[in-house]
Amino acid sequence: MRMCIHSRPRRFIALLILLVSAPATAQSLDDVRVRLLDKAQPRVVSIASDGAPVHLFAGGFTNEIASIAPGETVSLSRSSDQLYLDLGENGIFATSIRLEPAVGGQIAVAVANGESPTEARRYEGRIFISPDETDGLLRLINEVNIEDYVAAVVAAEYGFDDLEGAKAMAVIVRTYAMAVINKYGSEYDHVDHTLSQVYRGTERISPTIREAVRQTRGEVLSYGGELIEAVYFAASGGHTADNDAVWSAEAVPYLRGKPDPYGSSAPQSTWTFRVSRDRLLAALSATYGTVTGFVIDERGKDDRVISIELLKASGRHETIRGNEFRVFVLEHFGDATLRSTLFTADRVGDQYVFEGRGNGHGVGLSQWGAHELAQRNSSYRDILEFYYTGIQLQRLDDLTDAEPPPAAASSSDPLDSPARSAPKNSRIGW
């Protein structure tokens, strides 16, 4: 059955598509699957075509059930455990919908939930829509070529227009994407926000980014014959961090902290955050039990906060990692608050005053540092080799044939060095 919504007479069609015997649609090995817009909790989405018609199919079937002409929009929502495609006077019920743009086209999707709509985002590739496990919500999964995905992530994550920095970002975005395929199980590999990498479709992709992706096509970073964990952040504040100083994990040889003189022009090079003592302690108490204050318990050689001791009314204090404390504050008080773990903390009257440097967790590549190195005529290879110790740059297709690199000690911290040495700060919060 085929229905072209821009040419057929308007009439209601109730079509329940059962997918018991539907043929599967194969995913290309060059594709990644990204769950879209789940933070927006989509209950109703609007779908439009951009540049060429978008064809709609039920589940894995190959017979088109509708098409959307450029300039037209349709609405999709839940109806119990099914989907309802609202075509004006026409309507289609199905257990899942697949959207495929014609050659040269893109799919524009916006969340249309009553009082909380979103702006439309445009996507390459196909989009699969099905009922989510949460009642009333939709699940949208974009199956997109890895190189198109890389371009979109670089556009969202790297706010500069230098070619070499964008090439470095393209390599690490591609590496991260391919290293964690199936992170979320069999249905999708990534989400479109910071639990994976920020992915907002094609809106901000510049010619520079397209060229960076083209010049690095298929290139990834490896260590010991395996893809690395290619983490990155905004600005280092003068020193990058060991991965095990930030997260509860084994020390990784290519994620060693080192002095970083680049990126000092970042607006987050230095910052101050003030917060009401009562507000912070109330937020901490709601999660950790009654908290009456805190102590900066341990610092690393780079002066980053390794651990925080939460002081409890019960007298049984609790120690958490410095990065856990940072993330907690960000989630409760906003992104422009405790920007990194390079901070001091003091109580001033009824406020806590945090002063710090840098922005982000500090592990891996600094984006502001990469930008400055690019402006100093460093190549993307130079940038990657500075921020990731002892790595190899190679094509993904050749990875299985690569020889493991020799063990490389960090310029700042051999793996067997003593863990931390800085003394505890004075107690604050009473």
C-alpha positions in Angstrom: 0.0 0.0 0.0 1.4 3.4 -0.9 -0.1 6.8 0.0 1.5 10.0 -1.1 0.0 12.5 1.3 0.4 15.5 -1.0 -1.6 14.1 -3.8 -4.2 11.6 -2.6 -7.7 12.6 -1.5 -8.1 13.1 2.2 -9.8 10.2 3.9 -9.3 8.3 7.2 -7.4 5.0 7.0 -7.1 2.8 10.1 -4.3 0.4 9.2 -2.8 -1.8 11.9 0.5 -3.2 10.7 1.5 -6.4 12.4 5.2 -7.1 12.1 5.4 -10.8 13.0 6.7 -11.8 9.6 8.1 -8.5 8.5 11.5 -8.7 6.8 14.4 -7.1 8.7 16.2 -4.1 7.4 20.0 -4.7 7.7 22.2 -2.1 9.3 25.4 -1.2 7.4 28.7 -1.8 9.1 29.5 1.8 8.3 26.4 3.1 10.3 25.9 4.0 13.9 22.5 4.0 15.7 21.7 7.1 17.8 18.7 7.5 20.1 17.3 11.0 19.5 15.6 13.4 21.8 15.0 11.1 24.7 15.8 13.9 27.2 12.9 15.8 25.7 10.6 12.8 26.5 8.8 12.9 23.1 5.1 12.0 23.1 4.3 13.7 19.8 6.7 14.5 17.0 6.3 16.5 13.8 8.1 15.1 10.8 9.0 17.1 7.6 11.2 16.6 4.6 14.1 18.8 3.6 15.3 18.9 0.1 13.7 15.7 -1.2 10.7 13.6 -0.2 10.7 11.4 2.9 9.3 7.9 2.4 7.5 6.1 5.3 7.4 2.4 5.8 5.8 0.2 8.5 8.4 -1.7 10.4 10.6 -3.8 8.1 8.2 -3.8 5.2 9.4 -2.6 1.8 6.1 -1.3 0.5 5.8 2.5 1.2 2.7 3.5 3.2 3.1 7.3 2.8 5.5 10.0 1.6 6.1 13.6 2.8 6.8 16.2 0.1 9.2 19.1 0.8 7.4 21.8 2.7 4.8 19.4 4.3 4.7 18.2 7.9 3.0 15.2 9.5 2.4 14.3 13.2 3.2 11.1 14.9 2.0 10.1 18.4 1.3 7.1 20.6 -2.1 5.3 20.6 -1.9 2.7 23.4 0.9 0.3 22.4 0.9 1.5 18.8 1.8 4.6 16.8 -0.7 6.9 15.1 0.5 8.8 12.0 -1.8 11.8 11.6 -2.0 12.8 7.9 -4.7 15.4 8.3 -7.9 13.7 7.2 -6.0 10.4 6.9 -4.6 8.4 9.7 -2.4 5.3 9.9 -1.9 3.0 12.9 1.3 0.9 13.0 3.5 -0.9 15.5 6.6 1.0 14.2 7.5 3.4 11.5 10.7 3.7 9.4 11.5 7.1 7.7 13.8 7.1 4.7 14.7 10.3 2.8 15.1 10.3 -1.0 18.6 11.0 -2.4 19.8 14.4 -1.4 17.1 14.8 1.3 17.1 15.0 5.1 14.5 14.3 7.8 13.4 17.2 10.0 12.1 16.2 13.4 10.7 18.3 16.2 9.2 17.3 19.5 5.6 18.7 19.7 4.7 18.0 23.3 2.1 20.6 24.2 3.8 23.3 26.1 7.4 22.1 25.6 8.0 21.8 21.8 11.5 21.8 20.4 13.0 23.3 17.3 13.3 21.0 14.3 16.6 19.2 13.8 17.6 17.7 10.4 19.2 14.3 10.1 20.9 12.3 7.5 20.1 8.5 7.2 17.0 6.7 8.4 14.9 7.1 11.5 13.1 4.3 13.2 10.2 5.3 15.5 8.5 2.9 17.9 6.6 3.0 21.3 9.0 3.4 24.2 8.9 1.2 27.2 7.7 4.2 29.2 4.0 4.6 28.7 3.1 7.4 26.2 6.6 8.1 25.0 8.2 7.6 21.6 11.6 6.0 20.8 13.4 7.6 17.9 16.6 5.9 16.6 18.7 7.5 13.8 20.7 5.0 11.7 23.4 7.2 10.1 26.6 6.8 8.3 29.6 7.1 10.7 31.2 9.9 8.7 27.9 12.0 8.7 27.6 11.3 12.4 31.2 12.5 13.0 30.6 15.7 11.1 27.4 16.4 13.2 29.1 15.7 16.5 32.2 17.9 15.7 29.7 20.7 14.7 28.0 20.4 18.1 31.1 19.7 20.3 33.8 21.9 18.7 33.0 25.6 18.5 36.0 26.7 16.4 36.6 26.9 12.6 40.3 25.8 12.4 40.9 22.9 10.1 43.6 21.0 12.1 41.7 21.2 15.4 38.5 20.0 13.6 40.5 17.1 12.1 41.8 16.1 15.6 38.2 16.3 16.9 36.9 14.2 13.9 39.4 11.4 14.7 38.5 11.2 18.4 34.8 11.5 17.8 35.0 8.6 15.3 37.2 6.6 17.7 34.8 7.1 20.6 31.8 6.3 18.5 33.3 3.0 17.2 34.8 1.9 20.5 31.5 1.8 22.3 29.2 0.3 19.6 26.3 -1.5 21.4 26.8 0.6 24.5 23.1 0.6 25.1 22.3 -2.9 23.9 21.1 -4.3 20.7 18.7 -1.5 19.7 21.1 1.5 19.6 24.7 2.4 20.1 24.6 6.0 21.4 22.3 8.8 22.7 22.4 12.3 21.4 23.6 14.1 24.6 26.6 14.1 26.9 26.2 10.5 28.1 27.6 9.7 24.6 28.5 12.7 22.4 26.3 15.7 21.6 24.6 15.1 18.3 22.1 17.7 16.9 21.9 16.7 13.3 23.2 18.7 10.3 22.4 22.3 11.3 25.9 23.6 12.3 28.1 21.6 9.9 30.5 24.0 8.3 32.6 23.6 5.1 35.6 23.4 7.4 34.1 20.5 9.3 33.1 18.7 6.2 36.7 19.0 4.9 38.1 17.8 8.3 36.0 14.7 8.1 36.9 14.1 4.5 40.6 14.4 5.1 40.5 12.0 8.1 37.9 9.6 6.8 38.2 6.2 8.6 41.0 7.3 10.8 41.0 6.4 14.5 43.3 6.2 17.5 44.6 3.0 19.0 46.8 1.8 21.8 48.1 -1.8 22.0 46.0 -2.7 18.9 42.7 -1.6 20.3 40.6 1.6 20.0 41.3 4.0 22.8 38.8 5.6 25.1 39.0 9.0 23.3 37.6 11.3 26.0 37.8 15.1 25.7 36.7 18.2 27.5 36.7 22.0 27.1 39.7 23.6 28.9 42.4 22.2 31.2 43.2 25.1 33.4 47.0 24.4 32.9 47.2 20.7 33.6 45.3 17.7 32.2 44.2 14.9 34.6 45.0 11.2 35.1 41.9 9.1 34.3 42.0 7.2 37.6 42.2 10.5 39.5 38.9 11.5 38.1 37.0 8.2 37.8 36.9 5.0 39.6 38.9 3.0 37.0 42.3 1.4 36.4 45.0 3.8 35.3 45.1 4.0 31.5 48.6 4.6 30.0 47.4 7.0 27.3 45.3 9.1 29.6 48.1 10.5 31.8 47.9 14.0 33.1 50.5 16.5 32.0 51.2 20.2 32.1 49.2 21.9 29.4 50.2 25.5 28.6 47.6 25.8 25.8 44.1 27.1 25.8 44.8 29.9 28.3 42.5 32.2 26.3 39.5 30.0 27.2 36.8 32.1 29.0 36.9 29.4 31.8 40.6 29.7 32.4 39.7 31.1 35.8 36.2 31.3 37.4 34.4 31.9 40.7 31.2 30.3 41.9 29.2 31.4 44.9 26.4 29.4 46.4 24.2 29.7 49.5 25.6 27.3 52.2 22.0 26.3 53.2 21.1 25.5 49.5 24.2 23.4 48.9 24.0 21.5 52.2 20.2 20.9 51.6 20.9 19.5 48.2 23.7 17.2 49.5 21.6 16.1 52.4 18.8 15.0 50.1 21.1 12.6 48.4 23.7 11.6 51.0 21.9 12.0 54.3 22.2 14.9 56.6 25.3 16.8 55.6 26.6 19.6 57.8 29.7 20.6 55.9 32.6 19.2 53.8 36.3 18.9 53.6 38.5 18.8 50.6 40.1 15.5 51.5 42.8 14.8 48.9 44.4 16.6 46.0 46.6 15.3 43.1 50.0 16.6 42.1 48.2 18.8 39.6 46.2 20.3 42.5 42.9 18.8 41.3 40.5 17.7 44.0 40.6 13.9 44.2 38.1 13.4 47.0 35.7 15.2 49.2 34.7 14.2 52.8 31.1 15.0 53.5 30.6 15.7 57.2 27.5 14.1 58.7 25.4 15.0 61.7 25.7 11.3 62.7 29.4 11.6 62.9 29.8 8.9 60.3 31.3 10.9 57.5 31.3 9.9 53.8 34.0 10.3 51.2 33.1 10.8 47.5 35.3 11.5 44.5 36.0 15.1 43.6 34.5 14.6 40.1 31.3 13.1 41.7 31.0 16.3 43.8 31.6 18.5 40.7 28.9 16.6 38.7 26.5 16.8 41.6 26.9 20.6 41.8 26.5 21.0 38.0 23.3 18.9 38.0 21.7 20.9 40.9 23.0 24.4 40.2 23.7 24.6 36.5 26.6 24.2 34.0 28.2 27.5 34.8 29.0 26.6 38.4 31.7 24.1 39.5 33.4 23.9 36.1 36.2 21.6 37.1 38.0 19.8 40.0 40.7 22.4 39.9 39.2 24.5 42.7 39.5 25.9 46.2 36.6 26.3 48.5 36.0 28.7 51.4 33.1 29.7 53.6 32.4 33.4 53.5 29.5 34.3 55.8 26.4 32.3 54.7 28.0 31.4 51.3 30.5 28.9 49.9 32.9 30.5 47.5 34.7 28.2 45.0 37.5 29.6 42.8 38.9 27.4 40.1 40.5 27.0 36.7 39.5 25.1 33.5 36.3 23.5 32.4 35.4 19.8 32.3 36.8 16.6 33.7 40.3 17.3 32.4 41.0 13.8 31.0 42.2 13.5 27.4 42.1 16.3 24.8 41.4 19.9 25.7 39.4 21.6 23.0 40.6 25.1 23.7 44.2 23.6 23.8 43.6 21.9 20.4 42.4 25.2 19.0 45.4 27.1 20.2 47.8 24.5 18.9 46.1 24.6 15.5 46.5 28.4 15.5 50.2 27.8 16.2 50.3 25.7 13.0 50.5 22.3 14.8 49.0 19.5 12.7 46.2 17.3 13.9 48.7 14.5 14.5 50.7 16.8 16.7 47.6 17.7 18.7 46.5 14.1 19.2 50.0 12.9 20.2 50.3 15.7 22.7 47.0 14.9 24.5 47.1 11.1 24.3 50.3 9.5 25.3 51.8 6.7 23.1 48.8 6.3 20.8 48.8 5.3 17.1 46.8 7.0 14.4 45.6 4.5 11.8 42.7 3.5 9.6 39.9 1.6 11.3 40.0 -1.1 8.5 43.7 -1.7 9.3 43.3 -1.8 13.1 43.4 -5.6 13.4 46.7 -5.8 11.6 48.4 -3.2 13.7 51.4 -3.9 15.9 51.1 -2.9 19.5 53.0 0.3 20.2 55.9 0.3 22.7 55.0 1.2 26.3 55.3 4.9 26.8 55.8 6.7 30.0 53.9 10.0 30.5 55.9 13.2 30.5 54.4 13.9 33.9 53.4 10.8 35.8 54.7 7.2 35.4 52.1 4.6 36.2 54.0 3.4 39.2 54.4 6.8 40.8 52.9 7.5 44.3 49.2 8.3 44.0 48.7 11.7 45.8 50.7 13.9 48.1 49.0 17.2 48.7 47.8 17.8 52.3 44.1 18.1 53.3 42.5 21.5 53.3 41.0 23.0 56.5 37.5 22.1 57.4 34.8 24.3 56.0 31.0 24.4 56.4 30.5 24.7 60.1 
